[in-house]
Amino acid sequence: MKKTILFLSFALLALISCSKDEDINPILQSPTPPSNGDILQPAVGGANQPNQVFLDLSTEVSTPINRASWDFGFSSGADFRVAINGAVKMAVKQLATNDMSITQTEDSNVAVGAGSNPSSNGYCDNPTGVLAGAGSGIGTAIAEVSATDADNKVYLVNLGFAVSTTTPSAGSVSIDGASRGWKKVRFLRNGSNGYKIQYADLNSATYTERTIAKDADFNFTFFSMNTGNTVSVEPQKTKWDVCFTTFTNYVNFGSEVTYGYSDFITSNMKGGTKVYQVLTSEFAYDAFKKGNIVEANFTISATDQRIIGSNWRNGGGPSTLPSVKTDRFYVIKDAANNYYKVQFLAMTNDAGVRGNPTIQYAILK
């Protein structure tokens, strides 16, 4: 297949190793995949990393969306789970009331931040991508929506940050713009296959209500309180493999805390994509063939979307810039049982501007 140059746009979040603020499936019939692989040079939006990009390796289709264009993802699964937008550092806190007319106040503790916000507070979604859990940092930060309306509490919602427009020095990023503000929000079920969302300003006695239907073709249906409508974010769940994004992770600093990352890559765990890492000390990228795949190595990625994560690059430090790790590559298995090898060649352009990575991948036959 003729080599192509694919320009993507995606956003990622942080300075040096993470964010500027921290400083520190079913078997499907597949489309005909590329036979010789490609060099992909994603136009990720530069050092502000404004977009998330969903990439389908079998078709070379990328889907970029502005990472501040949505607030909540409503799961299409059998359960009733709501995810928050960790790409803009959203955080939520369940309140004691189910009354949306009560005035609420901001709480600076409800935020993403290294050292000050233990994951056990449960203000952010568990970064593995596993939705189920009993709170306290396990599962979604928003409790499963109950069939009993009275059991569904109001949430204090920190909407995180707009995309920054500040130009940082070469090799750095500027991710966080102005605060996106606060809301109070409540979630209810809408019959057996949908949700209701109620939302308002903190001091408002009235609220807006919208309904959101589940769609089995997608992992989530996404909603924006800014527009009052659902928005297109992820492609259909069988039509993407990896997402380039900024990301709220948990990091262990003696205890697990919430932490903002740029240059992060998640896999489509819910859609059936699996992935594992290979060190070049074990196999050279060029020499790795389909017969070298170890199926058991995919197991962890069935319950953790962060196998690539930030592991493909060095974080840098006070006197060094981030850089690509050249001692590893990744094996990806998509929902249609196609296998690929993927390596990262660069994370900046020739001028040293972050948010301009280059990747190479090939199908394994």
For each residue, the residues with C-beta under 8 A, 3 or more apart:
1: 34 35 36 38
2:
3: 36 38 39
4: 38 60
5: 38 39 40 41
6: 38 40 41 42 60 62
7: 41 42 43
8: 40 42 43 44 53 55 62 64 244
9: 42 43 44 45 50 51 53 62 64
10: 42 44 45 49 51 52 53 64 243 244 245
11: 44 45 48 49 50 51 52 53 66 67 87 163 175 244 245 246 355
12: 44 49 173 175 244 245 246 247 261 262 263 264 355
13: 18 19 49 87 89 173 175 176 245 246 247 260 261 262 264
14: 17 18 19 20 21 22 173 175 246 260 261 262 263
15: 18 19 20 22 23 168 172 173 174 175 262
16: 23 24 172 315 316 317 321 322
17: 14 24 261 310 314 315 316 317 322
18: 13 14 15 22 24 114 249 251 259 260 261 262 310 315
19: 13 14 15 22 89 173 175 176 246 259 260 261 262
20: 14 15 23 164 168 172 173 174 175 176
21: 14 113 175 176 260
22: 14 15 18 19 113 114 259 260
23: 15 16 20
24: 16 17 18 114
25: 28 237 238 271 272 273 335
26: 238 272 335
27: 335 336 337
28: 25 238 335 336
29: 336
30: 33 58 334 336 337 338
31: 58 59
32: 58
33: 30 57 58 59 338 340 363
34: 1 37 38 57 58 60 362 363
35: 1 363 365
36: 1 3 362
37: 34 340 360 361 362 363
38: 1 3 4 5 6 34 60 360 361 362
39: 3 5 345 358 359 360
40: 5 6 8 55 60 358 359 360 361
41: 5 6 7 356 357 358
42: 6 7 8 9 10 53 62 244 356 357 358 359
43: 7 8 9 356
44: 8 9 10 11 12 49 51 53 244 355 356 357
45: 9 10 11 48 49 50 51 64 355
46: 49 353 354 355 356
47: 167 168 172 173 174 353 354 355
48: 11 45 163 164 165 166 173 174 175 355
49: 10 11 12 13 44 45 46 67 163 173 175 246 262 263 354 355
50: 9 11 45 66 67 68 163
51: 9 10 11 44 45 64 65 66 67
52: 10 11 64 65 67 87 233 243 244 245 246
53: 8 9 10 11 42 44 62 63 64 65 243 244 245
54: 62 63 64 65 234 235 240 242 243 268
55: 8 40 61 62 63 240 241 242 243 244
56: 59 60 61 62 235 239 240 241
57: 33 34 60 241 242 332 334 338 340 342 361 363
58: 30 31 32 33 34 241 334 336 338
59: 31 33 56 239
60: 4 6 34 38 40 56 57
61: 55 56 235 239
62: 6 8 9 42 53 54 55 56
63: 53 54 55 234 235 240
64: 8 9 10 45 51 52 53 54
65: 51 52 53 54 69 70 231 232 233
66: 11 50 51 69 163
67: 11 49 50 51 52 85 87 88 163 245 246
68: 50 85 87 88 162 163 180
69: 65 66 224 231 233
70: 65 73 85 222 223 224 231 233
71: 84 85 90 157 159 223 224 225 226
72: 82 83 84 85 185 197 222 223
73: 70 82 83 84 85 219 220 221 222 223 233
74: 81 82 195 212 214 220 221 222 223
75: 79 80 81 82 83 131 214 219 220
76: 214 215 216 217 218 219 220 221
77: 81 131 270
78:
79: 75 131 132 144
80: 75 144 145 146 189 195
81: 74 75 77 131 132 139 140 142 144 145
82: 72 73 74 75 140 142 145 187 195
83: 72 73 75 125 131 140 142 220
84: 71 72 73 90 91 92 124 125 140 141 142 157
85: 67 68 70 71 72 73 88 90 160
86: 89 90 112 124 125 127 246 247 248
87: 11 13 52 67 68 245 246 247 248
88: 67 68 85 159 160 161 162 163 180 246
89: 13 19 86 111 112 158 160 161 176 248 260
90: 71 84 85 86 112 124 157 158 159 160 248
91: 84 110 111 112 117 123 124 141 157 158 160 258
92: 84 110 123 141 142 155 156 157 158 185
93: 107 110 121 123 155 156
94: 122 135 142 143 153 154 155
95: 104 153 154 155 156 184
96: 153
97: 102 153 154
98: 149 150 151 152 153 154 186
99: 102 154
100: 154 184 186 198 200 207
101: 205 206 207
102: 97 99 154
103: 202 203 205
104: 95 154 156 184 202 203
105: 202
106: 156 158 182 202
107: 93 110 156 158
108: 111
109: 116 117 121 123
110: 91 92 93 107 123 156 158
111: 89 91 108 116 117 123 158
112: 86 89 90 91 117 123 124 160 248 258 259 260
113: 21 22 116 117 257 258 259 260
114: 18 22 24 117 251 253 257 258 259
115: 253 257
116: 109 111 113 257
117: 91 109 111 112 113 114 121 123 124 257 258
118: 121 137 255 256 257 258
119: 122 124 126 137 250 256 257 258
120: 136 137 255 256
121: 93 109 117 118 136 137
122: 94 119 135 136 137 138 141
123: 91 92 93 109 110 111 112 117 141 258
124: 84 86 90 91 112 117 119 127 137 141 248 258
125: 83 84 86 139 140 141 248
126: 119 129 130 133 137 138 139 140 250
127: 86 124 247 248 249 250 305 306
128: 303 304 305 306
129: 126 266 269 270 304 305 306
130: 126 133 139 303 304
131: 75 77 79 81 83 139 140
132: 79 81 139 144
133: 126 130 138 139 140
134: 138 139
135: 94 122 138 139 141 143
136: 120 121 122
137: 118 119 120 121 122 124 126 250 256
138: 122 126 133 134 135
139: 81 125 126 130 131 132 133 134 135 144
140: 81 82 83 84 125 126 131 133 143 144
141: 84 91 92 122 123 124 125 135
142: 81 82 83 84 92 94 145 155 187
143: 94 135 140 146 153
144: 79 80 81 132 139 140
145: 80 81 82 142 152 187 188 189 195
146: 80 143 149 151 152 189
147: 189
148: 151 152
149: 98 146 152 188 189
150: 98
151: 98 146 148
152: 98 145 146 148 149 186 187 188
153: 94 95 96 97 98 143 186
154: 94 95 97 98 99 100 102 104 184 185 186
155: 92 93 94 95 142 184 185 186 187
156: 92 93 95 104 106 107 110 182 184 202
157: 71 84 90 91 92 182 183 184 185
158: 89 90 91 92 106 107 110 111 182
159: 71 88 90 179 180 181 182 183
160: 85 88 89 90 91 112 179 180
161: 88 89 164 175 176 177 178 179 180
162: 68 88 177 178 179 180
163: 11 48 49 50 66 67 68 88 175 177
164: 20 48 161 174 175 176 177
165: 48 177
166: 48 174 177
167: 47 174
168: 15 20 47 172 173 174 354
169: 172
170: 348 351 352 353 354
171: 316 321 322 348 352 353 354
172: 15 16 20 47 168 169 321 354
173: 12 13 14 15 19 20 47 48 49 168 262 354 355
174: 15 20 47 48 164 166 167 168
175: 11 12 13 14 15 19 20 21 48 49 161 163 164 246 260 262
176: 13 19 20 21 89 161 164 260
177: 161 162 163 164 165 166
178: 161 162
179: 159 160 161 162
180: 68 88 159 160 161 162
181: 159
182: 106 156 157 158 159 201 202
183: 157 159 199 200 201 202 225
184: 95 100 104 154 155 156 157 199 200 201 202 207
185: 72 92 154 155 157 197 198 199 225
186: 98 100 152 153 154 155 197 198 199 207
187: 82 142 145 152 155 195 196 197 198
188: 145 149 152 195 196 197 198
189: 80 145 146 147 149 192 194 195 196
190: 193 194 195 196 211 212 213
191: 194
192: 189
193: 190 213 214
194: 189 190 191 211 212 213 214
195: 74 80 82 145 187 188 189 190 211 212 214
196: 187 188 189 190 209 210 211 212
197: 72 185 186 187 188 209 210 211 212 223
198: 100 185 186 187 188 207 208 209
199: 183 184 185 186 207 208 225
200: 100 183 184 204 206 207 208
201: 182 183 184 204
202: 103 104 105 106 156 182 183 184
203: 103 104
204: 200 201 207
205: 101 103
206: 101 200
207: 100 101 184 186 198 199 200 204
208: 198 199 200 225 228
209: 196 197 198
210: 196 197 223 228 229
211: 190 194 195 196 197
212: 74 190 194 195 196 197 221 223 230
213: 190 193 194 221
214: 74 75 76 193 194 195 221
215: 76 218 221
216: 76
217: 76 236 237
218: 76 215 221 234 236 237
219: 73 75 76 234 237 268 270 271
220: 73 74 75 76 83 233 234
221: 73 74 76 212 213 214 215 218 230
222: 70 72 73 74 230 231 232 233 234
223: 70 71 72 73 74 197 210 212 229 230 231
224: 69 70 71 227 228 229 230 231
225: 71 183 185 199 208 228
226: 71
227: 224 231
228: 208 210 224 225
229: 210 223 224
230: 212 221 222 223 224
231: 65 69 70 222 223 224 227
232: 65 222
233: 52 65 69 70 73 220 222
234: 54 63 218 219 220 222 237 240 243
235: 54 56 61 63 239 240
236: 217 218 239 240
237: 25 217 218 219 234 240 268 270 271 272 335
238: 25 26 28 271 272 335 336
239: 56 59 61 235 236
240: 54 55 56 63 234 235 236 237 243 268 271 273
241: 55 56 57 58 267 268 273 332 334
242: 54 55 57 265 266 267 268 273 275 308 332
243: 10 52 53 54 55 234 240 265 266 267 268
244: 8 10 11 12 42 44 52 53 55 264 265 357
245: 10 11 12 13 52 53 67 87 264 265 266
246: 11 12 13 14 19 49 52 67 86 87 88 175 260 261 262 264
247: 12 13 86 87 127 260 261 264 266 309
248: 86 87 89 90 112 124 125 127 258 259 260 261
249: 18 127 258 259 260 261 264 306 309 310
250: 119 126 127 137 256 257 258 259
251: 18 114 256 257 259
252: 255 256 257
253: 114 115 257
254:
255: 118 120 252
256: 118 119 120 137 250 251 252
257: 113 114 115 116 117 118 119 250 251 252 253
258: 91 112 113 114 117 118 119 123 124 248 249 250
259: 18 19 22 112 113 114 248 249 250 251
260: 13 14 18 19 21 22 89 112 113 175 176 246 247 248 249
261: 12 13 14 17 18 19 246 247 248 249 264 309 310
262: 12 13 14 15 18 19 49 173 175 246 354
263: 12 14 49 310 312 313 322 347 354 357
264: 12 13 244 245 246 247 249 261 306 309 310
265: 242 243 244 245 308 309 310 312
266: 129 242 243 245 247 269 305 306 308 309
267: 241 242 243 273 274 275 301 305 307 308 332
268: 54 219 237 240 241 242 243 271 272 273 305 335
269: 129 266 273 274 301 302 303 304 305
270: 77 129 219 237
271: 25 219 237 238 240 268 335
272: 25 26 237 238 268 334 335
273: 25 240 241 242 267 268 269 301 332 333 334 335
274: 267 269 298 301 302 332 333
275: 242 267 298 301 307 308 330 331 332 333
276: 294 297 298 300 301 307 330 331
277: 307 308 311 328 329 330 331
278: 282 283 288 328 329 330 331 341
279: 282 283 327 328
280: 283 284 285 326 327 328 329
281: 327
282: 278 279
283: 278 279 280 287 288 292
284: 280 287 288
285: 280 288 329 341 343
286:
287: 283 284
288: 278 283 284 285 292 329 331 341 364
289: 292 364
290: 293 339 364 365
291:
292: 283 288 289
293: 290 297 331 339 364
294: 276 297
295: 298
296: 299
297: 276 293 294 300 331
298: 274 275 276 295 301 302 331 333
299: 296 302
300: 276 297 303 304 307
301: 267 269 273 274 275 276 298 304 305 307
302: 269 274 298 299
303: 128 130 269 300
304: 128 129 130 269 300 301 307
305: 127 128 129 266 267 268 269 301
306: 127 128 129 249 264 266 309
307: 267 275 276 277 300 301 304 311 330
308: 242 265 266 267 275 277 311 312 330
309: 247 249 261 264 265 266 306 312
310: 17 18 249 261 263 264 265 313 315
311: 277 307 308 325 328
312: 263 265 308 309 324 325 328 330 344
313: 263 310 322 323 324 325 344 347
314: 17 320 322 323 324 325
315: 16 17 18 310 322
316: 16 17 171 320 321 322 323
317: 16 17 320
318:
319:
320: 314 316 317 323
321: 16 171 172 316 352
322: 16 17 171 263 313 314 315 316 347 354
323: 313 314 316 320 347
324: 312 313 314 344 345 346 347 357
325: 311 312 313 314 328 344
326: 280
327: 279 280 281
328: 277 278 279 280 311 312 325 343
329: 277 278 280 285 288 341 342 343 344
330: 275 276 277 278 307 308 312 341 342 343
331: 275 276 277 278 288 293 297 298 339 340 341 342 364
332: 57 241 242 267 273 274 275 339 340 341 342 361
333: 273 274 275 298 337 338 339 340
334: 30 57 58 241 272 273 337 338 340
335: 25 26 27 28 237 238 268 271 272 273
336: 27 28 29 30 58 238
337: 27 30 333 334
338: 30 33 57 58 333 334 363
339: 290 293 331 332 333 363 364
340: 33 37 57 331 332 333 334 361 362 363 364
341: 278 285 288 329 330 331 332 361 362 364
342: 57 329 330 331 332 359 360 361
343: 285 328 329 330 359 360 361
344: 312 313 324 325 329 347 357 358 359
345: 39 324 357 358 359 360
346: 324 349 356 357 358
347: 263 313 322 323 324 344 354 356 357
348: 170 171 351 352 353 354 355 356 357
349: 346 352 353 356
350:
351: 170 348
352: 170 171 321 348 349
353: 46 47 170 171 348 349 356
354: 46 47 49 168 170 171 172 173 262 263 322 347 348
355: 11 12 44 45 46 47 48 49 173 348
356: 41 42 43 44 46 346 347 348 349 353
357: 41 42 44 244 263 324 344 345 346 347 348
358: 39 40 41 42 344 345 346
359: 39 40 42 342 343 344 345
360: 37 38 39 40 342 343 345
361: 37 38 40 57 332 340 341 342 343
362: 34 36 37 38 340 341
363: 33 34 35 37 57 338 339 340
364: 288 289 290 293 331 339 340 341
365: 35 290
